[in-house]
Amino acid sequence: MPLTQYPGRVQVFKQVLAPRPPELVTHEGYEWLCVLAGRLRLVLGARDFTLRPGEVAEFDTGEPHWFGPADTGDVEILHLFGPRGDQAVVRTGPSTAGPAGPAGSDSPRIPGQPPR
């Protein structure tokens, strides 16, 4: 089910995937996956991951990849697909600094690095 309709920008889908055999593909773009229910198997090249509800993954689709249910049940995901070069921006504070907020509180923050 498409949740957005903006050609050329990030597209968002809610998907329920049924079991099927893995078949690696490559294409232009960047993807983000968030597991809503079930268990997701994600194959990226030679690496194989199992994600549970609430876990996320992001990757460049130029790398051979496949994703689907990790077992015999369906998996429900939020799937974002964008043009190559788009990447997530992680924020830990408010998205805008207002008069009450400290200066710089809207700066992107990389987990594991000190705030700027």
C-alpha positions as CSV (number, residue, x, y, z in Angstrom):
1,M,0.0,0.0,0.0
2,P,1.7,3.3,-1.1
3,L,1.6,6.0,1.6
4,T,3.2,8.7,-0.5
5,Q,2.9,9.8,-4.2
6,Y,5.8,12.1,-4.9
7,P,7.7,11.0,-8.0
8,G,11.4,11.5,-7.8
9,R,11.4,11.7,-4.0
10,V,11.3,9.2,-1.1
11,Q,8.4,6.8,-1.6
12,V,6.8,5.1,1.5
13,F,4.9,1.8,1.4
14,K,3.3,-0.4,4.1
15,Q,3.8,-4.0,2.9
16,V,2.8,-7.4,4.1
17,L,5.2,-10.0,2.6
18,A,4.5,-13.7,2.2
19,P,7.2,-16.4,2.2
20,R,9.1,-16.8,-1.1
21,P,12.5,-18.0,-2.1
22,P,15.4,-15.4,-1.9
23,E,16.5,-13.8,-5.2
24,L,19.1,-11.1,-4.9
25,V,18.6,-8.0,-7.0
26,T,20.3,-4.6,-7.5
27,H,19.0,-1.3,-8.7
28,E,19.5,2.4,-8.3
29,G,18.4,3.9,-5.0
30,Y,18.5,3.7,-1.3
31,E,16.1,1.8,1.0
32,W,15.0,1.9,4.6
33,L,13.0,-1.0,6.2
34,C,11.2,-1.0,9.6
35,V,9.6,-4.2,10.9
36,L,6.1,-3.7,12.2
37,A,5.1,-7.3,12.8
38,G,6.7,-10.7,12.3
39,R,10.4,-11.4,11.5
40,L,12.2,-10.0,8.5
41,R,15.1,-11.7,6.8
42,L,17.4,-9.3,5.0
43,V,20.2,-10.5,2.7
44,L,22.8,-7.9,1.7
45,G,25.5,-9.5,-0.4
46,A,27.0,-12.3,1.7
47,R,25.5,-11.0,4.9
48,D,22.2,-12.3,6.3
49,F,20.2,-10.5,9.0
50,T,17.0,-11.2,10.9
51,L,15.1,-8.2,12.1
52,R,12.3,-8.2,14.7
53,P,9.5,-5.6,15.3
54,G,10.9,-2.2,15.9
55,E,14.2,-2.9,14.3
56,V,15.3,-1.0,11.2
57,A,17.8,-1.3,8.3
58,E,19.0,1.1,5.6
59,F,21.2,0.3,2.6
60,D,22.2,1.3,-0.9
61,T,20.3,-0.8,-3.4
62,G,23.4,-1.0,-5.6
63,E,24.4,-3.9,-3.3
64,P,22.8,-7.2,-4.1
65,H,19.8,-7.6,-1.7
66,W,16.6,-9.5,-0.9
67,F,14.1,-9.2,2.0
68,G,11.1,-11.3,3.1
69,P,9.8,-13.3,6.0
70,A,12.4,-15.0,8.2
71,D,10.1,-18.0,8.7
72,T,6.8,-19.5,7.4
73,G,4.6,-16.6,8.5
74,D,4.1,-13.2,6.8
75,V,6.0,-10.1,7.8
76,E,4.7,-6.5,7.9
77,I,7.1,-3.7,7.2
78,L,7.3,0.0,6.5
79,H,9.4,0.3,3.4
80,L,10.9,3.6,2.2
81,F,12.6,3.9,-1.2
82,G,14.5,7.0,-2.3
83,P,16.9,8.2,-5.0
84,R,20.6,7.3,-4.7
85,G,22.3,9.7,-2.3
86,D,19.4,10.1,0.1
87,Q,20.3,9.0,3.6
88,A,18.6,9.2,7.0
89,V,19.4,12.1,9.3
90,V,19.4,11.0,13.0
91,R,18.2,13.7,15.5
92,T,18.2,13.3,19.2
93,G,16.6,16.6,20.2
94,P,13.8,18.9,18.9
95,S,13.8,19.3,15.1
96,T,13.7,23.1,15.5
97,A,15.3,25.5,18.0
98,G,12.8,27.9,19.3
99,P,13.4,30.8,21.7
100,A,13.3,28.4,24.7
101,G,15.6,25.8,23.1
102,P,19.4,25.9,23.2
103,A,21.3,27.0,20.2
104,G,22.2,24.1,17.9
105,S,19.6,21.7,19.3
106,D,18.4,21.1,15.8
107,S,21.8,19.9,14.5
108,P,21.9,16.3,13.1
109,R,23.5,13.9,15.5
110,I,25.3,10.7,14.7
111,P,24.8,8.0,17.4
112,G,28.1,7.4,19.4
113,Q,29.5,10.9,18.7
114,P,29.3,13.8,21.2
115,P,26.9,16.6,20.5
116,R,28.2,19.7,18.6
